[in-house]
Amino acid sequence: MYDWLSVVAAVEFKQLMNMASGGDGHSSTPELDQGQVNSESDHMDSEDSKEREEPPAVPDPVEKSVMILERAKSDTEKFAALLMVTKLTKAGKLSETEKKKIMNAVGLPFLARLMRTSDVPEGCPPFMFKSIALTVLTSLMSCCSGSQVLYGLIPILCEIISKSELYETDLTLIKDSYQCLKYIASDQCGSEAIIDYEALAALVEAYAEGNFGCNDAIDIILMVASEEGTKTWEDEPEAFMKLMTHIAHEFVVDHEENKFKLCNVLTKLLQSMPPSSEMEQQGWKQDLHKGISDIIFSKLGREHRISGLRLAGTALENLGLLWLLRAGAESSTEETKGKQLLLMMVHLSCIEVRMGLEDRTFEEVVSNALPITACYTIIEMSVVFLVNGAVDFEQKHKQQLYESLKGAINAVLKFLQGASFEDAVLESSKTYMFVCATIRVLCAWLAEETAANKDDVYKTLPFVIKICKHSFDHNKTSVSKSKKKGHSVVTHKAEDKKKLPDVLKFLLPGLCHLTAEDIPRRILIDLELENLLFEYFSFHWNSIKDAFGPQVKEEVDIPVHKIHAAGEAMSTISNIFMNIVVQEPERVKSDILYYSLMKFIFCKLPEIPLESCHLKLSGTLCILGLMILRHQHPNVKSTDFTIFRFVQSTVRFLWDSHNVEESRDYATLVVSSKYESDWGSLMDIWFLGMHTLSFLLPIIPWLSDFLMESEWPQTIVATLLTVREGGLDVGLKSALEDFLSLLCRSSNTANNVLQEKGVLQVCKNHKLEELSHVFGVKL
């Protein structure tokens, strides 16, 4: 391939070698006759012979190459010298220091220019320059990490792997291109660059066509997908569809060993699946369903069964229950098969978990962690399906499912009790991750079921809280360091990788149940759960507080899903505290933590905008603040302005929930459009808020006057005067009547003003007997 260079570069090389030895690199006669060349060559050989007698004076091949490259005055000279580098990189291993020296001398921009050059001397291979540049680049890739010049070559590399004419003439060029793309994908920013340059379509094409290097193509795709997740396919959803269609078909028709290799490939791809409603009715989902069914219902070795279960769990998590039950279902018989598949998946998963956890030492369990964790996802989701009735199982199947899950959870509890005595839990990253995954599956169970295995659950709580604290403290420190370094995307990604699983997030729903019961609540209080929850609450608040500020939305780079997750966590924490406040009133009165929590709510609630997406958080904070205020009100100073802002925000939340303007007849009190979409979850919050506020009126004397100054009670009366008979929901009518009754009993001012506003007429119109008794009027 390089024969032509022996003629073109012979003189160039001799001149460059002369330059490296200190001679004049530019002869006045560039074209020397053969005699002159031989003479000069003999002379240089003689000089080299003399210098070899003095080793220290002779540069080694790397140094000589570097000197030649550095003294080259043009691309032509540098290109000629590049052959020597090519021989060096092929001859043997070079140290990183030597590679850096050579790359600095060659220059990545020079190699990039060669890669982009299409014109070659007559009679030479069309991809000659690219081939030589790639030979050098592939050997020196480790010196190019993070280079934008390197990323700029991605389209050229994709073009090379897409050229079918190269498959018979220069396979090395294709192989080197894949090596470069692999290295780029392994770089922290390289996977993003592959997405930005839309290289995935070319890689998918290469794999789907089965071209040379197709295995490298899928490896690169999986590297990018593992790093970037759902972002991988944002710009190229068609490429994802094509890839899944091809692999799912392979998966369903292949019944050999390759089928189980494809399980792992499909698992990783599903984890990167882009969210798109356009993909709901795609054929690949049916192929995937059939392929998984074939595995689950077959008698297989454990390793193969685990591969199938892992894929099944990932598919269930990403494609949903409906896909599992109805993919390809044309009749009720097919849907029954979907239920049978789910049942079999759960039973097999429970068996695998018990086999992996029971009657084994801690070390044996940890060494077998991967197969066990593969089953946890299926168990987690099946607990939810069983409790919420998402699947219409026959009663006998429900009972079988419950018993299987109960047995698996019992094994989980026994393992965690044993793990609590193991020092290695916090010392080994792999061990810690497995323990966290095990706690997570327990949390899924506790979120729905706390009646079973009670004693074992209670014994496990100290260890679970210990792990929660450890993960939270570690992640809190990690975030703090990230803020000091800056907020670049790269920094956030690096820090995210260092974070430990947020175990406490998964435990929160279970804590709602546990704190409602006396024994576990006392255990949790002794474990200082309240302090942990307050810290965790503050942590979430600080993570999203900028989204509530006056900044322009474009200036606040907080993902919507993060705001939603933090809001959900804070709402759940508020519910846990409500349980404690109700069940432990004396503790709430005397513990300084609850005063601090109340003050925190007083200060932060007014900052939350009353937008639909934040209503649940606003409502739960209103209620929790009111409930604590009931016990802490003697400690609140009359000069504390924060309490007035808090009450103002609470009134606004309760006030805005209903109106007549949005009703069809303008005479019915209906839920406001802003509240309507989430009224299912907001309804209980609103009624509890009204009840709690009403209960405080006789206890806190100034509260009634403050409410009258806000003119909310007057507006309620005025609104009810416009509501027709029967235009008031029974529950809503009762809540408003209780509130107005307690208000008028607590404040003479309220009593007199509301009578002036027509409250007696409201009593007659809507038959409010209790409220009419306050005024001494019989209906």
N, C-alpha and C positions, 0 to 999 in steps of 0.2 A: 504494500500500500504506500510506503514511503520512498520507493525507488526513485521517483522523480526528484526528490530532494537532494539526492547525492550529487546531482548536476547543478541544481539551482543554488544549493547552500554551501558547496565545498569551499569556495573562496570566502564567503561570509564567515564560515566557521573558523577558518585559519586566521582571518583578520581579528575576529572576536577573541580567539585564544591568545593572539599576540597582545591585544588590549589587556586581557586579564593578567598577562605577564609584565605589563608596564610599557609595552611598545606603542607605536602610533597606530591607532585603529583605522586611520583613513589614508590609504595609499593614493598617490597622485594618479596612479594607473589602476583603476578598479578591476580591469580584466587582465589578469596575468596569464602569460603563456605557461605551458605545462612544465617547462624547465624551471621557470621561476617558482612555480608552486612547489615542485619537488624540492628545489633548493631550500626554499623557506621552511618546508616541512621537515627536511633533514636537519636544518639548523635548529628548529624548535625541538625536534626529538633529541638532538645533542644537548641542548640546554636543559631539557627535562631530565636527561640522564645524569647530568652533573648535579641538578638540584635534588635528585633522588638520593644522592650521597649525603645530603644534608636535610633529613626529614622535616625538621621544624620549619624550614623555609618554604615547603611545598604545601599549598592549600589542598585540602581533601576535595573529593568530587563535588560535595555540596557547596563548599566555599567557592570553588572554581565556577560552578554554575551560577551562583549568586552574583559573583563579580562580572561574569559575562553578561548576565541579564541587566545588571545595573548600569553597565557601560554601553549597552545598546542604545543607539541614537534614533532608531526608528522602529516601527512595528515589524518591518521586514527583518531587521537584525534580531529583534526579540523573538520573532517567530522561528527563525533558524535556530536560535539558542534553545527554543522550547523542546527540540528533539532530544537534547542532552537531558533535560528535566524529565522527559517522558521515559528515557532509559533508566534514570535514577529511581523514579517512582515505581517502576516495574521490577527493578533489580532486587529490592529487599525492603525491609521495614525501615522507615525513617522515624526519628523521634519527633515529638510535637514541636520542639524548638527548631529542628531542621525544617520541618514543614512550614512553620511560620516564616522562617528566613526566605525560603523559596517562594512562598505565596506573596510576601511583601515585594520581592524582586520581580516576580511575574506581573502581579497586579490583577485583581479580580476584574476590573473594568476591561483590561486587555483581553482576558478570556471571554468576557461577555461580548466584546466586539467580534471576536472570532466566531462565537456561537451564532451571531446574527448575520455573518457574511455568507452570501449565497454564491457570489462569483468565485470560481476556482480556475486555475490554469487549465488550458485545453488538454484533454486526455486524462484528467484527474477525476476521481470519484466526486459526485456532487456534494456529498456531506463530509468531505475530507477535513475542512477546517473545524467543523463541529466535532468530529471524531477525536481529533488531536486535543482540542480544548477540553472535551469531556474526560479524556483519559487523565489529563492533569488535574482537572477539577475534582473528579471522583476520588483521587488519591489525597487531595489536600482539603477535602470538605470540612474537616474539623477546624480549619482556620477561618471559615466563612460564617460561623454561627451568627445569626441575627442580622446578616447583611441585606440591605434593601436591594443591592445590586444582584445578589443571588436570587432573591424572591422575584426580581424582574425577569429572570430566565424561565420561570414556570411555564408561560405560554409556549416558549420554544421547546421545552422538554415534552410538553403535551403534544406538540405538533410532531415531534420525532416518534413518540410511541403510537401515534395515529397513522404514520406513513406505512401502508401495507407493502410498498415496494422495498422497504428495508429488510423485510423478514427473510429474504433470500440472499441479501448481499452483505448486510452488516448487523448481525445480531448483537455484537459487542456494544454498538452505539445505543441500541435500545436498552440493553442491560445497564449501561452506565447512566442512562436517563432515569431509569427506575431507581437506581442507587441514589442519585441526587434528590429525586422527589421524596424518597424515604427519609433521607437526612433532613430535608426541609420540614417534613411532617413531624419529625421528632423534636424539632425546635419549639421553644415556648410560643413564639409568634408565627412560626412557619405554617402551622395548621390553619391559622386565620388567613395567611397569605394565599394558601391553596384555595380557600373558599372565596376570597376577594377576587382572585384571577379566574374563578369559575372553571377550575381544572377538574372538578369531580365528574363532569359529563364525559370527558375523554377517558378517564380511568374506568368509569362504568362501562363505556363502549368497549374498551380493551378487554375487560373481564367477560362481558356478555358474549363477545365474539370469540372468546377462547384464544386470543392472540398470544404470541410469545410474550412471556412475562406477566400473564394474567394473574398468577398467584401474587406477584408483587403488587399488582394494581389493587387487588382486594385488601392486601395488607395495609397499603397506604390509606385506603378509604376507611378502614377500621381504626387506624391510628388517629385520623382526623375526627371521626365520629366519637371516639372515646374522649378526646380532648374538648370538643366543641358542643357535643350533645345535639339538641334540636336545632341549634344555629347552623349546623352543618349544611342543611338542605334548604335554608330560607330562600336563597337565590336560584336554586336548581331543583325544585320539587319533582320535576319530570325525571331527573336522573335517579332520584330515590325510587320513583315508581317503576322505572325500567329495571333497576337493580333488584328490587324486591320481586317483581314479576319473574325475572330470570331465576333467582335463587330459590324462590318458593316452588317453582316448577321442578327445578332440580331436586329439591327436598322431597317432594311428594312422589316422584318417579324412582328415586334412588333407594334401593333396599340393601345397600352394602355399607361398608364402614364409613364411606364419605357422608352418608346421611347424618351421622352423629357429629362429624366435623362441621357440617352445615348448621347444626343446632347452635353451636357457639357463635358462628357468623351471624345468624339471624337474631340471636339474643342481643348482640351488640348493636346491630342495625335498628332493631325495634326501640332500643333505648335512645336512639337519636332521631326517631320518627318525627317529622314536622307536623305540627297541629294543623290539620286542614280538613274541612268538611267535604272537600271534593274527592277524598279518598275512601268514602264510606262504602261504596259498592264495587270495590276492586276485586278482580279475580284472584289476585295473589293471597287475599285473606282466606278464601275458600281452600286454596292449595295448602296454606299454612295450617288451617284447621284440620284438614284430612291427614296431613303429615304428622301432626302432633297426636291425633287420635290413633294412628297406626302404632306409634311408639307406646303410648299410655296403655293400650289394650293388648300389647304383645308381652310375651315372656322374655325378658332381657336380663343381661348381667347388670349389676348395680351401677357400674360406671355409665353405661348407655342409658339406663333408666334416669339417672341423675341429670344427664344432659337434656333429656326430654322434659323432665320436670322443671328444670331451670328455664328452658325456652317457654314452656307452658305458663309459668308464673309471670315472666316478662310480657308475654303476649296478653295475658289476662289483665295485667296492670296497665298496659298501653292501649289495648284495643277495646277493653271493657267487657263486662259480663254479657251484654247483648250479643257481642260477636261470638263468644264461646257457646252461647245457647242456640244461636240462630244462623251462624255462618253456613250458607248453603242450604238452610232449612226451607224446604218447599212444602212441608206438611207437619202436622203435630208429631208424627213419628220421628221426624228428623230433630225436632226440638227436644223430644224425650231423650234422644241420643246425646244431645248437648248437655242435658242434666246428668246423664250417666257419666259423661266425660268429666264433668266437674266433680261429681261424687268420687270417681276413681282417682282423680288428681289429688283430692283432699285426703282420701284414705292412704294412698301411697306416700304422700308427704308426711302424714302423721306417723306412719310406720317407720319411714326413714329417720325422722327426728328421734323417735324412741330408740331405734337401733343404734343411732349415733351417740345418744346421751346416757342411756341407762347402762348400769353395770360396767362402767369404764372409768379409768383414772382420768384426772383432769388433763394430763398430757396427751392421753390417747384421744380424748374428745377434740382437743385443739388441733391435733395433727389431722383430724378428719373434718375440719371446719367447713370446707367448701361445699361438700355434698349436703351438709345440714342446712347451711344458710340458703342454699338453692330452694329448699322447701319452705322456708319461713314466709316468703312472699305469699305463697298460696294459702298458708294457714292464716296469715293476717287478714287477707281479703275474704276468706271463707267465713271468718268470725262475723264480719260485718254483714255478709249476705244472709247468714243464718238468723241473725238478730233482727235485721230490718225487714225481713220477708221479701227480699228482692227476687228470690227464687222460690217458686211454688212447689216445694218438695212435699211428698207424702209424709204423713206423720212418722211412719216407721223409718223413713230415710233421714228425717230431721233428728230423730233420736239416735240413729247410728252415727250421724255426723257429729252430734254433740258429744257422744261418748268417745269418738276418735279424737276430737279436739281436746277434750278434757284429759285424756291419757297423755297426749303430747305436751300439754301445758304442765301437767304434773311432773313430767320428765324435765321440762325446762326449769321448774321451781327447784327440784332436787339438785340439778346441776348448779344453779346460781347459789344455792345454800352452800354447796361444796366450794364453789369458786371464791366465796367470801373469805375463805381461810388461805387462799393462795396469793403469795406475794408477787408471783409472776404476772398477775393480771395487769398491773400498772407498768410493768417493766418492758413488756413486749408489745409492740404495735399490733402485730397480727393477733395476738391473744386478746388484747383490749378491744379491737374491732369486732372480734367474734362475740365477746361478752356483751358488747353494746347491741349487736344484732339480736342476741338472745333476749336481752331485756326489752328490746323493741317489740318482739312478738308477744312477750308477756304483757306489755302495755296495751297492745291491741285487744287482748283478752280482757284485761281489767277495765278497758273503756266500755265494754259491753256486759261483762259478767264478773260480779264480785262475790256471789253467793257460794261458788264452788272453791274448794281448796283453801278455805279462809285461813286456817292456822299456818299453812305453808306460805301463803301470801304475806302474812304478818311477819313471819320469820325472815322473809326475803327483803322486806322494806329497808332495813338499815343499809344493806349492801347496795340496793338500787339507788337510794338517795346519795350514797357515797360516790357512785359512778356519775350520777347527774351533776354533782358538785364539781367533780374532777374535770369533766368535759366542759362545763360552763366556765370554770375559772381559766382553763386553757384557752378557750375560744375568745373569752373577754380580753385576755392578754394579747392574743393574736390580732384582734381588731384594733386594739390600742396602738400596737406597733405599726399596723398598716396605716393608720391615720397620721402617724408621725412621718412615715416615709412618703406620704402623698396618696392620691386617689386614682392613680392610673389603672387602666384595665388590667395591665400585666401584673401590677402589684396585687390587685384584688384576686386575680386568678391564683397567683403564687400563695397568697395567704389562705385562700379557700382550701387549697390542697393540704395545708398544714392543720386545718381545723379538724377537731374530733367530732364524731356524730353527736348531734344535739339531742341527747337521750331525754332530757327534761321535757322537750316539746311533745314527745310521744306519750309521756307519762301524765301530762296535764288532764286529759279527759278522765283517766282512771282516778286521779286525785279528787275530781269532782264527786265521785261515788264514795271514795274512801273517807273523805273528810265529813261526809254526812253520817257516818257511823262512829259510835263512841270509841271503840277499842282502837281501830286504825288511826283515828284522828288524834288520840292521845299519843300514840307511838310517833306519828309524824310531827306533832308539836315538840315532843322531846328531841326529835332529830333536827330541830331548828328549821323546819320547813318554811315557816313564815318569813324568816330573814332571807332564805334562798329565793322565795317567790317574789319578794319585794325587789331584790337585786335584779332578778330576771325580768321583772316588769320594767324597771328603769332602763335596763339594757335594750329592750325592744323599743321603748319610747325614744331613746337617744338614736337608735338606728334609723328611725323614720321621721323624726320631729321636723326635719327640714321640709318635708312634704306638706306640712301644715302651715309653714311660715308664709311671709308676704312675697317670697321670691317668685319670679316668673317660672312657670312650670318647666320650661326648656332648660333653665339653669339648675334644676334639681334632678340629678341623675340617679334616681332611686326606682328600680323596676317595680311595676304595678304588683307583681306577684309577691314581692318582698313586703310591700306595704300591707297587702291583704293578709299574709301569713303572720306578720307582727301584730296586726289588729286582732286576728283570731286568737293568738296566744294571750294578748292582754285581756281580751274579753273572758277567756276561760279562766285565767288567773283571778279575775274579779269574781267570777262565780265561786271559785274555791274559797276565797276570802269571805264571801257572803255566808257560806256554810259555817265557817268558824265564828263569824260575828253573831249568827243566830244561835249557835250551840254553846258558845263560850262568852256570854255577855260580860262576866266579871273580868275576864282576861282582857277583853277589848277596852274596858274602862280604865284598867290600871297599866297596861303595857304601852310604853312610849312608842313602840313600833307603829301602833294603830293611829296615834296622833300624827306621826310622820307621814304615814300613808294617806291619811285624810288631807293633810296640808299639800301633799304631792298632787292629789286629785283636784283640790281647790285651785291650784296654780295651773295645772295642765289642761283640764277640761275645756276652759274657754278658748284654748288655742286650736281645738279641733273644729274644722268647718263643718256645718250641718249639711253635708252632702250625702247623697244616698249611700255611697260606699263606706262612710264612716259612722252611720247612724247606730249600728249595733254597738260599736265601741263607746260612742257617746252615751248611749242608754245605760250600758252596764256600769260605766263610771259614775253616772248620775245616781244610780241606785246604791252602789257601794258607798259613795260619799255620804248619802243621806243616812244609810244604815249605821255607819260609824259615827256620824254626827249625833245620832240619838244618844250614844253613850259618852261621847267626848265633848258635847256642847258646853259643859261648865268650863272647859279649858280654852274655849274660843273667846278671844277678846272682842269687844264691841267695835274696836278700832281696826280690826283686821279686815281690810278691804277685800281680800281674796274670797272670803265666804260669800260676800254679796255678788261677786262675779260668778261664783259657782252656782248660787241659787238662780241667778239670771240665766245662766246656760241651761240649767235643769228645766226652768219654766219654758224656755224656748223649745227644748226637745219635746216636752209634753204638749205645748200649745200648738206647734206646727203639724201635729199628727193628723188632725181632722179639720174639715171645713165643709161648708155647703156649696161654695162656689163651683166645685168640680162635680157636683151631683147633676143628674139629668134634669131634675125639676127645681133645682136651687132651693129645695125645702127638705132635703135629707142630709143628715150628718154622715159624711163618708170619710174613708181613709184618704189622706192626701196622696197624690201621685208619687211624690218623693219617697213616701214610706211604703207604698202599695206593693212594689216588687218583692220586698223582703218582710212583708207584714207577718208572715208565718213565724219568723223568728223574733220580730220586733214586738208582736202583740203582748206576749207574756212580760217582756221588759217594760212596756208602757203601763200595763195594769199594775205591775209591782211598784213601779215608780209613783203612780198616783196614790196607791195605798200607803207607801212609806212616807211620802210627803204629807198626806192627810194625817197620819199618825203623829207627826212631829208638831203639828199646829198647836195642840194644847201644851206641849212641853217647852217650846221656844216662843216666848211671847212676841218678840219683834218680827217673827216670820210672817204672821198674818198681815201686819202693817206693810211689810215689804212687798208681799204679793198684791195687796190692794194698790200700792203705788205703781206696780207694773201694769195694772189694769187688765190683767188676765182674767180674774174672776168676773169683772164687769163684762168682758168680751164673751165669756161663756154664757152668761145670762142673755145677752143681746142675741147671740147666735141661736140659743134654744128657743127664743121667741119667734124666730123665723122658720124653725123646723116644724113640719106638719106632724100631726098625731100619727104615730106609727113609723115616723121617719128617724127613730132613734133606736139603735141596737140595744138589746136588753143589758148586755154586759157593760156597754159604754154608759148607758143611762145610770146603772147602779154605781159605777166608779165616779161619775160626775156628781151624783147626788150625795154620796158619802163625803166627797171633798168639800162641797158647798156647805153641807151640814156642819162638819167639824170647823170649817172656817168661820161660819156665823156664830157658832157656840163659843169660839175662842176669842172673837173680836167684836165688840159692840159697834165699832166703826164699820166693819164689814157687814154686820147685820143691817145697819141703817142704810148704807149706801146701796146694797143689793136690793133692798126693798124699794128704794127710789128707782132702781133700774128695771123693776118689773119682775122680780124673782117669784112673787106670789102667783102671777099669771103663768109663769113657767111651771110652777107646781101643779096648777089646774090643768094646763094643756097636756102635761106628760104624766100626770098622776104620781107625783113625787111625794108620797105620804110622809116619809121620814123627814124630809126637808120642810114640809109644811108644819110638822110638829114643832120644829125649832121656832117658828114664828107664832105658834099657838093657834094655827088655823086648821080646821078640819075640812077635808075635801068632800 
